[in-house]
Amino acid sequence: MKSDATQKLIRSATTKTLSAKLLAIVTETSDDVRGQAMSADGARILAAILVDETSKRSITSENAELSAAIMRAMIPLLSSKTTHPVLTMLDIGVCEAMCLALTAFTKVGKTVKDDVVYDVTLEPAANLILHPFNYMLTNEMNVEATAAAMPRYQAIVSERQVMKTIISRLRTSPRDIWPAPIALASRLVMVSPSFAAEFMANGGLDATLCRRVLKSRDNAQIVVDWLVTLTQLARMSARNYTIIDDADVTQIITELLDHPDPNVRARACNTLGNVCRHDAYFYDEFREFKTLEKLIERCSDSDRTTRKFAAFAIGNAAFHSDALYGPLTAAVDPLVHLLDEQEEPKTRSNAAAALGNLVRNSNVLCDLMVNSGAMDALINLIASPNALSEAAGDSQSPLKIALFSLGNMCTHRVCKERLTTRNLEPLLDNLTQYGDETIKKYVTRIKQKIERKPARAA
């Protein structure tokens, strides 16, 4: 039950003074009182004030401070188990005002040095815009209404040129307030190809900006978010490779493979894997900047996720041609170690795929595959007691990928002879009894290649 004082305050919170008191209630008191503010439409009151502040012709630093406080206070008011924030934000009409807040107060920002300006509203505005994208759905929410509302919300963010503004503001803002706008830009790129296009069209891949962000040593999270953005752009299409290349980031990302933060190392591996996901465009740069040597080192990283993505990147570096097989010779032993059952299933799948790709385009490494024990390790993997249980419902399970890679190896005489000596027929027949169509297909592929006789010389 609301106290009389709280009721009176909320009903009267139409002036700046009283709205400031409401802000204090929201941000400084108990969850119970905050709940009272929510049920009394506190968010709507704050939204109305923000709309008023962002529409003023004459702006002062006091306006900026109040707007920043309002936006910070709105996030807890928008947090509900039954209503998604996007529905509330559209209902109370705050969406356009918070987008305007990104630019409305720049003239009263504090100049730090040269052209660097500290604007107190940039961080809370970015966090508020980001809030609906990061908020998890609950069983109590109206899923259909939320799904219908998100495109409307995204349209407002796009129409108000939030991406363009964020990228522009990064160039003139101090680094200590970069995390929120960078997180927003990264999330928008992940949300929609149209936002990804806006990111690229508005200078998100400017070489100077990328260098400043990726070389930030005082905040690992902004580096991670930028790498996630680059990864998404690379994953989307090979057409983006040219503009990524123009950003001149390959050497910097290679250097990040030695970063002290494991999240940065893992994301750097993932980014490098995706810039050679579609074709061999970056292979020459990988050779130039010794990227492969660093990726091979990361296969032995202390961080599990880094090892997983390192194997993924090496696999893609071997997929499109044998141009990098020479420097990748040193990857064979580390990849074999990643087939160990103590590794995550996805890590073992990536390692198995990489070994198969190292014979996909030529027989240059076939002797090494036999003599190093790589083929035997793949055979041991498919014979593992846990292999079938892991394969259930997973098209990329270690078992299936290992079978496919063994099929690649059977193309070459040296590898085929090694498989023949292992007497795999009973094991392969047993695997086909499992009933999985993908396993059956890969087993059949191996058998056909083993049985196929080499063509006679003319």
C-alpha positions as a Markdown table, in Angstrom:
| # | Residue | x | y | z |
|---|---|---|---|---|
| 1 | Met | 0.0 | 0.0 | 0.0 |
| 2 | Lys | 1.4 | 3.4 | -1.0 |
| 3 | Ser | 2.2 | 5.9 | 1.7 |
| 4 | Asp | 0.3 | 9.2 | 1.4 |
| 5 | Ala | 3.6 | 11.1 | 1.0 |
| 6 | Thr | 4.6 | 8.9 | -2.0 |
| 7 | Gln | 1.2 | 9.2 | -3.6 |
| 8 | Lys | 1.2 | 13.0 | -3.3 |
| 9 | Leu | 4.7 | 13.2 | -4.7 |
| 10 | Ile | 4.0 | 11.1 | -7.7 |
| 11 | Arg | 0.7 | 12.9 | -8.5 |
| 12 | Ser | 2.5 | 16.2 | -8.2 |
| 13 | Ala | 5.7 | 15.4 | -10.1 |
| 14 | Thr | 5.2 | 17.8 | -12.9 |
| 15 | Thr | 7.8 | 20.4 | -12.0 |
| 16 | Lys | 11.6 | 19.9 | -12.1 |
| 17 | Thr | 11.9 | 20.1 | -8.3 |
| 18 | Leu | 9.3 | 17.4 | -7.7 |
| 19 | Ser | 10.6 | 15.2 | -10.6 |
| 20 | Ala | 14.0 | 15.4 | -9.0 |
| 21 | Lys | 12.5 | 14.0 | -5.8 |
| 22 | Leu | 10.9 | 11.2 | -7.9 |
| 23 | Leu | 14.3 | 10.5 | -9.3 |
| 24 | Ala | 15.7 | 10.1 | -5.8 |
| 25 | Ile | 12.9 | 7.7 | -4.9 |
| 26 | Val | 13.6 | 5.6 | -7.9 |
| 27 | Thr | 17.3 | 5.4 | -7.6 |
| 28 | Glu | 18.0 | 5.5 | -3.8 |
| 29 | Thr | 15.2 | 3.7 | -2.0 |
| 30 | Ser | 13.9 | 0.2 | -1.6 |
| 31 | Asp | 12.5 | -2.1 | -4.2 |
| 32 | Asp | 9.1 | -1.7 | -2.6 |
| 33 | Val | 9.0 | 2.1 | -3.0 |
| 34 | Arg | 10.4 | 1.7 | -6.5 |
| 35 | Gly | 7.5 | -0.6 | -7.3 |
| 36 | Gln | 5.1 | 2.0 | -6.1 |
| 37 | Ala | 6.6 | 4.5 | -8.5 |
| 38 | Met | 6.3 | 2.0 | -11.3 |
| 39 | Ser | 2.6 | 1.3 | -10.5 |
| 40 | Ala | 1.9 | 5.0 | -10.2 |
| 41 | Asp | 3.2 | 5.6 | -13.8 |
| 42 | Gly | 6.5 | 7.1 | -12.7 |
| 43 | Ala | 8.0 | 6.1 | -16.1 |
| 44 | Arg | 5.4 | 8.1 | -18.0 |
| 45 | Ile | 6.1 | 11.2 | -15.8 |
| 46 | Leu | 9.8 | 10.9 | -16.4 |
| 47 | Ala | 9.2 | 10.4 | -20.2 |
| 48 | Ala | 7.1 | 13.5 | -20.4 |
| 49 | Ile | 9.9 | 15.5 | -18.7 |
| 50 | Leu | 12.5 | 14.0 | -21.0 |
| 51 | Val | 10.5 | 14.9 | -24.1 |
| 52 | Asp | 10.2 | 18.5 | -22.8 |
| 53 | Glu | 13.9 | 18.7 | -22.0 |
| 54 | Thr | 15.1 | 17.4 | -25.4 |
| 55 | Ser | 12.7 | 19.8 | -27.3 |
| 56 | Lys | 13.9 | 23.0 | -25.8 |
| 57 | Arg | 15.5 | 25.6 | -28.1 |
| 58 | Ser | 17.7 | 26.9 | -25.3 |
| 59 | Ile | 19.8 | 24.2 | -23.6 |
| 60 | Thr | 21.8 | 24.5 | -20.4 |
| 61 | Ser | 24.1 | 22.2 | -18.5 |
| 62 | Glu | 21.3 | 21.8 | -15.9 |
| 63 | Asn | 19.0 | 20.5 | -18.7 |
| 64 | Ala | 21.6 | 18.0 | -19.6 |
| 65 | Glu | 22.1 | 16.9 | -16.0 |
| 66 | Leu | 18.4 | 16.4 | -15.4 |
| 67 | Ser | 17.9 | 14.5 | -18.6 |
| 68 | Ala | 20.8 | 12.2 | -17.8 |
| 69 | Ala | 19.4 | 11.5 | -14.4 |
| 70 | Ile | 16.0 | 10.8 | -15.9 |
| 71 | Met | 17.3 | 8.3 | -18.3 |
| 72 | Arg | 19.3 | 6.5 | -15.6 |
| 73 | Ala | 16.2 | 6.4 | -13.4 |
| 74 | Met | 13.9 | 5.0 | -16.2 |
| 75 | Ile | 15.7 | 1.7 | -16.6 |
| 76 | Pro | 14.7 | 0.3 | -13.2 |
| 77 | Leu | 11.2 | 1.6 | -13.8 |
| 78 | Leu | 11.1 | -0.2 | -17.1 |
| 79 | Ser | 12.2 | -3.5 | -15.6 |
| 80 | Ser | 9.2 | -5.8 | -15.3 |
| 81 | Lys | 8.5 | -9.6 | -15.2 |
| 82 | Thr | 5.2 | -9.1 | -17.0 |
| 83 | Thr | 5.7 | -6.4 | -19.6 |
| 84 | His | 8.7 | -6.1 | -21.9 |
| 85 | Pro | 10.4 | -2.6 | -21.8 |
| 86 | Val | 9.8 | -2.1 | -25.5 |
| 87 | Leu | 6.1 | -2.1 | -25.0 |
| 88 | Thr | 6.2 | 0.4 | -22.2 |
| 89 | Met | 8.7 | 2.7 | -24.0 |
| 90 | Leu | 6.5 | 2.9 | -27.1 |
| 91 | Asp | 3.4 | 3.4 | -24.9 |
| 92 | Ile | 4.9 | 6.3 | -22.9 |
| 93 | Gly | 6.4 | 8.0 | -26.0 |
| 94 | Val | 10.0 | 8.2 | -24.8 |
| 95 | Cys | 11.7 | 6.5 | -27.8 |
| 96 | Glu | 12.2 | 9.6 | -30.0 |
| 97 | Ala | 13.2 | 11.7 | -27.0 |
| 98 | Met | 16.0 | 9.4 | -25.8 |
| 99 | Cys | 17.3 | 9.2 | -29.4 |
| 100 | Leu | 17.3 | 13.0 | -29.5 |
| 101 | Ala | 19.2 | 13.1 | -26.2 |
| 102 | Leu | 22.2 | 11.7 | -28.0 |
| 103 | Thr | 22.7 | 15.1 | -29.8 |
| 104 | Ala | 20.5 | 17.6 | -28.0 |
| 105 | Phe | 23.0 | 18.5 | -25.3 |
| 106 | Thr | 26.3 | 18.4 | -27.2 |
| 107 | Lys | 26.6 | 22.2 | -27.2 |
| 108 | Val | 26.7 | 22.3 | -23.4 |
| 109 | Gly | 29.2 | 19.4 | -23.0 |
| 110 | Lys | 32.4 | 20.0 | -21.2 |
| 111 | Thr | 35.5 | 20.2 | -23.5 |
| 112 | Val | 38.2 | 17.9 | -22.1 |
| 113 | Lys | 40.9 | 18.7 | -24.6 |
| 114 | Asp | 41.0 | 19.8 | -28.2 |
| 115 | Asp | 37.9 | 18.5 | -29.9 |
| 116 | Val | 37.1 | 15.9 | -27.1 |
| 117 | Val | 33.8 | 16.7 | -25.4 |
| 118 | Tyr | 32.3 | 15.1 | -22.4 |
| 119 | Asp | 28.5 | 15.0 | -22.7 |
| 120 | Val | 26.7 | 13.6 | -19.6 |
| 121 | Thr | 23.8 | 12.4 | -21.6 |
| 122 | Leu | 25.6 | 10.1 | -24.1 |
| 123 | Glu | 26.1 | 7.2 | -21.8 |
| 124 | Pro | 22.6 | 7.1 | -20.2 |
| 125 | Ala | 21.0 | 7.6 | -23.5 |
| 126 | Ala | 22.9 | 4.8 | -25.1 |
| 127 | Asn | 22.1 | 2.5 | -22.2 |
| 128 | Leu | 18.4 | 3.3 | -22.3 |
| 129 | Ile | 18.2 | 2.7 | -26.1 |
| 130 | Leu | 20.0 | -0.5 | -25.6 |
| 131 | His | 17.8 | -1.7 | -22.8 |
| 132 | Pro | 15.0 | -3.4 | -24.8 |
| 133 | Phe | 17.5 | -5.2 | -27.0 |
| 134 | Asn | 19.1 | -6.9 | -24.0 |
| 135 | Tyr | 16.0 | -7.6 | -22.0 |
| 136 | Met | 15.0 | -11.2 | -21.7 |
| 137 | Leu | 11.5 | -12.4 | -22.3 |
| 138 | Thr | 9.7 | -14.2 | -19.5 |
| 139 | Asn | 6.8 | -16.6 | -19.5 |
| 140 | Glu | 4.5 | -13.9 | -18.1 |
| 141 | Met | 5.1 | -11.6 | -21.0 |
| 142 | Asn | 3.0 | -11.2 | -24.2 |
| 143 | Val | 5.4 | -12.6 | -26.6 |
| 144 | Glu | 3.4 | -11.8 | -29.8 |
| 145 | Ala | 2.9 | -8.1 | -28.7 |
| 146 | Thr | 6.6 | -7.8 | -27.9 |
| 147 | Ala | 7.6 | -9.4 | -31.3 |
| 148 | Ala | 5.3 | -6.9 | -33.1 |
| 149 | Ala | 6.7 | -4.0 | -31.2 |
| 150 | Met | 10.4 | -4.6 | -31.8 |
| 151 | Pro | 10.3 | -3.6 | -35.5 |
| 152 | Arg | 8.5 | -0.4 | -34.6 |
| 153 | Tyr | 11.2 | 0.4 | -32.1 |
| 154 | Gln | 14.0 | -0.5 | -34.5 |
| 155 | Ala | 12.4 | 1.8 | -37.1 |
| 156 | Ile | 12.5 | 4.7 | -34.7 |
| 157 | Val | 16.1 | 4.0 | -33.8 |
| 158 | Ser | 16.9 | 3.9 | -37.5 |
| 159 | Glu | 14.9 | 6.9 | -38.5 |
| 160 | Arg | 16.6 | 9.0 | -35.8 |
| 161 | Gln | 20.0 | 8.0 | -37.2 |
| 162 | Val | 21.2 | 6.6 | -33.9 |
| 163 | Met | 24.0 | 4.5 | -35.6 |
| 164 | Lys | 25.3 | 7.6 | -37.4 |
| 165 | Thr | 25.2 | 9.6 | -34.2 |
| 166 | Ile | 26.9 | 7.0 | -32.1 |
| 167 | Ile | 29.8 | 6.6 | -34.6 |
| 168 | Ser | 30.1 | 10.4 | -34.8 |
| 169 | Arg | 30.1 | 10.8 | -31.1 |
| 170 | Leu | 32.8 | 8.2 | -30.6 |
| 171 | Arg | 35.2 | 10.4 | -32.5 |
| 172 | Thr | 34.7 | 13.3 | -30.1 |
| 173 | Ser | 34.0 | 11.6 | -26.8 |
| 174 | Pro | 36.5 | 10.6 | -24.0 |
| 175 | Arg | 37.2 | 6.9 | -23.9 |
| 176 | Asp | 35.8 | 6.5 | -20.4 |
| 177 | Ile | 32.2 | 6.8 | -21.8 |
| 178 | Trp | 32.8 | 4.6 | -24.8 |
| 179 | Pro | 31.5 | 1.4 | -23.3 |
| 180 | Ala | 27.8 | 2.2 | -23.6 |
| 181 | Pro | 27.7 | 3.6 | -27.1 |
| 182 | Ile | 30.0 | 0.9 | -28.4 |
| 183 | Ala | 27.8 | -1.8 | -26.8 |
| 184 | Leu | 24.8 | -0.2 | -28.5 |
| 185 | Ala | 26.4 | -0.1 | -31.9 |
| 186 | Ser | 27.5 | -3.7 | -31.6 |
| 187 | Arg | 24.1 | -4.9 | -30.5 |
| 188 | Leu | 22.4 | -3.0 | -33.4 |
| 189 | Val | 24.7 | -4.7 | -35.9 |
| 190 | Met | 23.8 | -8.1 | -34.4 |
| 191 | Val | 20.1 | -7.3 | -34.5 |
| 192 | Ser | 19.6 | -6.4 | -38.2 |
| 193 | Pro | 21.5 | -6.3 | -41.5 |
| 194 | Ser | 20.1 | -2.8 | -42.0 |
| 195 | Phe | 21.9 | -1.6 | -38.9 |
| 196 | Ala | 25.0 | -3.4 | -40.1 |
| 197 | Ala | 24.7 | -1.5 | -43.4 |
| 198 | Glu | 24.3 | 1.8 | -41.4 |
| 199 | Phe | 27.4 | 1.0 | -39.4 |
| 200 | Met | 29.5 | 0.6 | -42.5 |
| 201 | Ala | 27.9 | 3.5 | -44.4 |
| 202 | Asn | 28.6 | 5.9 | -41.6 |
| 203 | Gly | 32.2 | 5.2 | -41.0 |
| 204 | Gly | 32.1 | 2.4 | -38.4 |
| 205 | Leu | 35.0 | 0.8 | -40.2 |
| 206 | Asp | 37.1 | 3.9 | -40.4 |
| 207 | Ala | 40.7 | 2.7 | -40.0 |
| 208 | Thr | 41.5 | 5.4 | -37.4 |
| 209 | Leu | 38.4 | 4.7 | -35.3 |
| 210 | Cys | 39.0 | 0.9 | -35.4 |
| 211 | Arg | 42.6 | 1.4 | -34.4 |
| 212 | Arg | 41.6 | 3.6 | -31.4 |
| 213 | Val | 39.0 | 1.1 | -30.2 |
| 214 | Leu | 41.0 | -2.1 | -30.7 |
| 215 | Lys | 44.1 | -0.7 | -29.1 |
| 216 | Ser | 42.3 | 0.4 | -26.0 |
| 217 | Arg | 44.1 | -1.4 | -23.2 |
| 218 | Asp | 42.1 | 0.1 | -20.3 |
| 219 | Asn | 38.8 | -1.5 | -21.1 |
| 220 | Ala | 38.6 | -5.0 | -22.5 |
| 221 | Gln | 34.9 | -5.0 | -23.0 |
| 222 | Ile | 34.9 | -2.3 | -25.7 |
| 223 | Val | 37.5 | -4.3 | -27.6 |
| 224 | Val | 35.3 | -7.4 | -27.3 |
| 225 | Asp | 32.2 | -5.5 | -28.5 |
| 226 | Trp | 34.1 | -4.1 | -31.5 |
| 227 | Leu | 35.4 | -7.6 | -32.4 |
| 228 | Val | 31.9 | -9.0 | -32.1 |
| 229 | Thr | 30.8 | -6.3 | -34.6 |
| 230 | Leu | 33.6 | -7.1 | -37.0 |
| 231 | Thr | 32.8 | -10.8 | -36.7 |
| 232 | Gln | 29.1 | -10.3 | -37.5 |
| 233 | Leu | 30.0 | -8.2 | -40.6 |
| 234 | Ala | 32.4 | -10.8 | -41.8 |
| 235 | Arg | 30.0 | -13.6 | -41.2 |
| 236 | Met | 27.2 | -11.8 | -43.1 |
| 237 | Ser | 28.8 | -11.7 | -46.5 |
| 238 | Ala | 32.1 | -11.9 | -48.4 |
| 239 | Arg | 31.1 | -8.6 | -49.9 |
| 240 | Asn | 32.0 | -7.0 | -46.6 |
| 241 | Tyr | 35.6 | -8.3 | -46.8 |
| 242 | Thr | 36.8 | -5.3 | -48.9 |
| 243 | Ile | 35.6 | -2.7 | -46.4 |
| 244 | Ile | 36.9 | -4.7 | -43.5 |
| 245 | Asp | 40.2 | -4.9 | -45.3 |
| 246 | Asp | 40.2 | -1.1 | -45.8 |
| 247 | Ala | 39.9 | -0.7 | -42.0 |
| 248 | Asp | 43.4 | -2.2 | -41.8 |
| 249 | Val | 42.6 | -4.4 | -38.8 |
| 250 | Thr | 44.2 | -7.8 | -39.5 |
| 251 | Gln | 47.5 | -6.9 | -37.9 |
| 252 | Ile | 45.8 | -5.3 | -34.9 |
| 253 | Ile | 43.6 | -8.4 | -34.4 |
| 254 | Thr | 46.6 | -10.6 | -34.7 |
| 255 | Glu | 48.3 | -8.7 | -31.9 |
| 256 | Leu | 45.1 | -9.1 | -29.8 |
| 257 | Leu | 45.8 | -12.8 | -29.8 |
| 258 | Asp | 48.3 | -12.0 | -27.0 |
| 259 | His | 45.9 | -9.8 | -25.0 |
| 260 | Pro | 45.9 | -10.5 | -21.3 |
| 261 | Asp | 42.1 | -10.8 | -21.2 |
| 262 | Pro | 40.9 | -14.2 | -22.4 |
| 263 | Asn | 37.6 | -12.8 | -23.7 |
| 264 | Val | 39.6 | -10.6 | -26.1 |
| 265 | Arg | 41.8 | -13.5 | -27.2 |
| 266 | Ala | 38.7 | -15.7 | -27.9 |
| 267 | Arg | 36.9 | -13.0 | -29.8 |
| 268 | Ala | 40.0 | -12.2 | -31.8 |
| 269 | Cys | 40.2 | -15.9 | -32.9 |
| 270 | Asn | 36.6 | -15.9 | -33.8 |
| 271 | Thr | 36.9 | -12.7 | -35.9 |
| 272 | Leu | 39.9 | -14.1 | -37.8 |
| 273 | Gly | 38.0 | -17.3 | -38.4 |
| 274 | Asn | 35.1 | -15.4 | -39.9 |
| 275 | Val | 37.2 | -13.1 | -42.2 |
| 276 | Cys | 38.1 | -16.3 | -44.0 |
| 277 | Arg | 34.7 | -18.0 | -43.7 |
| 278 | His | 33.6 | -17.3 | -47.3 |
| 279 | Asp | 36.8 | -17.2 | -49.3 |
| 280 | Ala | 40.5 | -16.8 | -49.2 |
| 281 | Tyr | 40.5 | -13.0 | -49.4 |
| 282 | Phe | 42.6 | -12.6 | -46.2 |
| 283 | Tyr | 45.0 | -15.5 | -46.7 |
| 284 | Asp | 47.8 | -13.3 | -47.9 |
| 285 | Glu | 47.5 | -11.0 | -44.9 |
| 286 | Phe | 47.5 | -14.0 | -42.6 |
| 287 | Arg | 50.8 | -15.0 | -44.0 |
| 288 | Glu | 52.2 | -11.4 | -44.0 |
| 289 | Phe | 51.3 | -10.7 | -40.3 |
| 290 | Lys | 52.2 | -14.2 | -39.0 |
| 291 | Thr | 48.6 | -14.7 | -38.0 |
| 292 | Leu | 48.7 | -18.4 | -38.3 |
| 293 | Glu | 51.6 | -18.8 | -35.9 |
| 294 | Lys | 49.6 | -16.9 | -33.3 |
| 295 | Leu | 46.5 | -18.9 | -33.9 |
| 296 | Ile | 48.4 | -22.1 | -33.5 |
| 297 | Glu | 49.7 | -20.9 | -30.1 |
| 298 | Arg | 46.2 | -20.1 | -29.0 |
| 299 | Cys | 45.3 | -23.8 | -29.5 |
| 300 | Ser | 47.1 | -24.3 | -26.3 |
| 301 | Asp | 45.6 | -21.3 | -24.5 |
| 302 | Ser | 44.6 | -21.7 | -20.9 |
| 303 | Asp | 41.1 | -20.5 | -21.9 |
| 304 | Arg | 38.7 | -23.1 | -23.3 |
| 305 | Thr | 36.7 | -20.6 | -25.5 |
| 306 | Thr | 40.0 | -19.3 | -27.0 |
| 307 | Arg | 41.1 | -22.8 | -27.9 |
| 308 | Lys | 37.7 | -23.5 | -29.5 |
| 309 | Phe | 37.8 | -20.4 | -31.7 |
| 310 | Ala | 41.5 | -20.9 | -32.5 |
| 311 | Ala | 40.7 | -24.3 | -34.0 |
| 312 | Phe | 37.8 | -22.8 | -35.9 |
| 313 | Ala | 40.0 | -20.1 | -37.4 |
| 314 | Ile | 42.7 | -22.6 | -38.4 |
| 315 | Gly | 40.0 | -24.7 | -40.1 |
| 316 | Asn | 38.8 | -21.8 | -42.2 |
| 317 | Ala | 42.4 | -20.8 | -43.0 |
| 318 | Ala | 42.8 | -24.3 | -44.6 |
| 319 | Phe | 39.4 | -24.6 | -46.2 |
| 320 | His | 39.5 | -22.6 | -49.4 |
| 321 | Ser | 42.9 | -23.6 | -50.8 |
| 322 | Asp | 46.3 | -25.2 | -49.8 |
| 323 | Ala | 48.0 | -21.8 | -50.0 |
| 324 | Leu | 48.6 | -21.8 | -46.2 |
| 325 | Tyr | 49.3 | -25.5 | -45.7 |
| 326 | Gly | 53.0 | -24.7 | -45.2 |
| 327 | Pro | 52.7 | -22.6 | -42.1 |
| 328 | Leu | 49.8 | -24.7 | -40.9 |
| 329 | Thr | 52.0 | -27.8 | -40.7 |
| 330 | Ala | 52.7 | -26.8 | -37.1 |
| 331 | Ala | 49.0 | -26.8 | -36.4 |
| 332 | Val | 48.6 | -30.6 | -36.7 |
| 333 | Asp | 49.9 | -31.6 | -33.2 |
| 334 | Pro | 48.0 | -28.9 | -31.3 |
| 335 | Leu | 44.8 | -29.8 | -33.2 |
| 336 | Val | 45.3 | -33.5 | -32.3 |
| 337 | His | 45.5 | -32.5 | -28.6 |
| 338 | Leu | 42.2 | -30.6 | -29.0 |
| 339 | Leu | 40.5 | -33.9 | -29.8 |
| 340 | Asp | 40.9 | -35.0 | -26.2 |
| 341 | Glu | 37.6 | -35.8 | -24.4 |
| 342 | Gln | 38.4 | -33.2 | -21.8 |
| 343 | Glu | 37.7 | -30.5 | -24.3 |
| 344 | Glu | 34.3 | -29.2 | -25.1 |
| 345 | Pro | 32.4 | -31.0 | -27.9 |
| 346 | Lys | 32.5 | -27.9 | -30.1 |
| 347 | Thr | 36.2 | -27.6 | -29.7 |
| 348 | Arg | 36.8 | -31.2 | -30.7 |
| 349 | Ser | 34.5 | -30.7 | -33.7 |
| 350 | Asn | 36.4 | -27.6 | -34.8 |
| 351 | Ala | 39.7 | -29.5 | -34.4 |
| 352 | Ala | 38.5 | -32.5 | -36.3 |
| 353 | Ala | 37.2 | -30.2 | -39.1 |
| 354 | Ala | 40.5 | -28.4 | -39.3 |
| 355 | Leu | 42.4 | -31.6 | -39.7 |
| 356 | Gly | 40.1 | -32.6 | -42.5 |
| 357 | Asn | 40.5 | -29.3 | -44.2 |
| 358 | Leu | 44.3 | -29.7 | -44.1 |
| 359 | Val | 44.0 | -32.5 | -46.7 |
| 360 | Arg | 40.9 | -31.0 | -48.5 |
| 361 | Asn | 42.8 | -29.2 | -51.2 |
| 362 | Ser | 45.9 | -31.3 | -51.8 |
| 363 | Asn | 47.9 | -34.2 | -50.5 |
| 364 | Val | 50.8 | -32.1 | -49.3 |
| 365 | Leu | 50.2 | -32.9 | -45.6 |
| 366 | Cys | 49.0 | -36.5 | -46.0 |
| 367 | Asp | 52.3 | -38.1 | -44.8 |
| 368 | Leu | 52.2 | -35.8 | -41.7 |
| 369 | Met | 48.6 | -36.8 | -41.0 |
| 370 | Val | 49.6 | -40.5 | -40.9 |
| 371 | Asn | 53.0 | -40.1 | -39.1 |
| 372 | Ser | 51.8 | -37.6 | -36.5 |
| 373 | Gly | 48.9 | -39.9 | -35.4 |
| 374 | Ala | 46.3 | -37.4 | -36.5 |
| 375 | Met | 44.3 | -40.0 | -38.5 |
| 376 | Asp | 44.5 | -42.5 | -35.6 |
| 377 | Ala | 43.3 | -39.7 | -33.2 |
| 378 | Leu | 40.2 | -39.2 | -35.5 |
| 379 | Ile | 39.6 | -42.9 | -35.5 |
| 380 | Asn | 39.9 | -43.1 | -31.8 |
| 381 | Leu | 37.3 | -40.3 | -31.6 |
| 382 | Ile | 34.7 | -42.1 | -33.6 |
| 383 | Ala | 35.3 | -45.2 | -31.6 |
| 384 | Ser | 34.9 | -43.4 | -28.3 |
| 385 | Pro | 32.0 | -44.7 | -26.0 |
| 386 | Asn | 30.6 | -41.2 | -25.8 |
| 387 | Ala | 30.7 | -40.4 | -29.5 |
| 388 | Leu | 27.2 | -41.6 | -30.3 |
| 389 | Ser | 25.5 | -40.0 | -27.3 |
| 390 | Glu | 27.0 | -36.7 | -28.2 |
| 391 | Ala | 25.9 | -37.0 | -31.8 |
| 392 | Ala | 22.2 | -37.2 | -31.0 |
| 393 | Gly | 20.5 | -34.3 | -32.7 |
| 394 | Asp | 23.7 | -32.4 | -33.4 |
| 395 | Ser | 24.8 | -32.1 | -37.0 |
| 396 | Gln | 28.2 | -30.7 | -35.9 |
| 397 | Ser | 29.0 | -33.3 | -33.3 |
| 398 | Pro | 32.6 | -34.5 | -33.0 |
| 399 | Leu | 31.7 | -37.9 | -34.3 |
| 400 | Lys | 30.1 | -36.6 | -37.5 |
| 401 | Ile | 32.8 | -34.1 | -38.2 |
| 402 | Ala | 35.5 | -36.7 | -37.6 |
| 403 | Leu | 33.8 | -39.0 | -40.0 |
| 404 | Phe | 33.6 | -36.3 | -42.7 |
| 405 | Ser | 37.3 | -35.5 | -42.2 |
| 406 | Leu | 38.3 | -39.1 | -42.5 |
| 407 | Gly | 36.3 | -39.1 | -45.7 |
| 408 | Asn | 38.4 | -36.2 | -47.0 |
| 409 | Met | 41.6 | -38.1 | -46.1 |
| 410 | Cys | 40.4 | -41.2 | -48.0 |
| 411 | Thr | 40.7 | -39.2 | -51.2 |
| 412 | His | 44.5 | -39.6 | -50.9 |
| 413 | Arg | 46.4 | -42.9 | -51.3 |
| 414 | Val | 48.6 | -42.6 | -48.2 |
| 415 | Cys | 45.7 | -41.9 | -45.9 |
| 416 | Lys | 43.5 | -44.5 | -47.5 |
| 417 | Glu | 46.2 | -47.1 | -46.9 |
| 418 | Arg | 46.4 | -46.2 | -43.3 |
| 419 | Leu | 42.7 | -46.5 | -42.8 |
| 420 | Thr | 42.8 | -49.9 | -44.5 |
| 421 | Thr | 45.3 | -51.2 | -42.0 |
| 422 | Arg | 43.0 | -50.2 | -39.1 |
| 423 | Asn | 40.3 | -52.6 | -40.2 |
| 424 | Leu | 37.5 | -50.1 | -39.6 |
| 425 | Glu | 34.7 | -52.2 | -41.3 |
| 426 | Pro | 33.2 | -53.5 | -38.0 |
| 427 | Leu | 33.3 | -50.0 | -36.4 |
| 428 | Leu | 31.7 | -48.3 | -39.4 |
| 429 | Asp | 29.0 | -51.0 | -39.7 |
| 430 | Asn | 28.2 | -50.5 | -36.0 |
| 431 | Leu | 27.9 | -46.8 | -36.4 |
| 432 | Thr | 25.4 | -47.2 | -39.2 |
| 433 | Gln | 23.1 | -49.2 | -36.9 |
| 434 | Tyr | 22.5 | -46.1 | -34.8 |
| 435 | Gly | 19.9 | -44.8 | -37.3 |
| 436 | Asp | 21.3 | -41.3 | -37.9 |
| 437 | Glu | 21.1 | -40.5 | -41.6 |
| 438 | Thr | 24.1 | -38.1 | -41.5 |
| 439 | Ile | 26.3 | -40.8 | -39.9 |
| 440 | Lys | 25.1 | -43.3 | -42.5 |
| 441 | Lys | 25.9 | -40.9 | -45.3 |
| 442 | Tyr | 29.4 | -40.1 | -44.0 |
| 443 | Val | 30.2 | -43.8 | -43.3 |
| 444 | Thr | 29.1 | -44.7 | -46.9 |
| 445 | Arg | 31.3 | -41.9 | -48.2 |
| 446 | Ile | 34.3 | -43.4 | -46.4 |
| 447 | Lys | 33.6 | -46.9 | -47.6 |
| 448 | Gln | 33.2 | -45.8 | -51.2 |
| 449 | Lys | 36.5 | -44.0 | -51.2 |
| 450 | Ile | 38.3 | -46.9 | -49.6 |
| 451 | Glu | 36.9 | -49.3 | -52.2 |
| 452 | Arg | 37.5 | -47.0 | -55.1 |
| 453 | Lys | 40.5 | -48.1 | -57.1 |
| 454 | Pro | 42.9 | -45.5 | -58.4 |
| 455 | Ala | 42.6 | -44.6 | -62.1 |
| 456 | Arg | 45.0 | -46.4 | -64.4 |
| 457 | Ala | 47.7 | -44.4 | -65.9 |
| 458 | Ala | 47.2 | -43.7 | -69.6 |
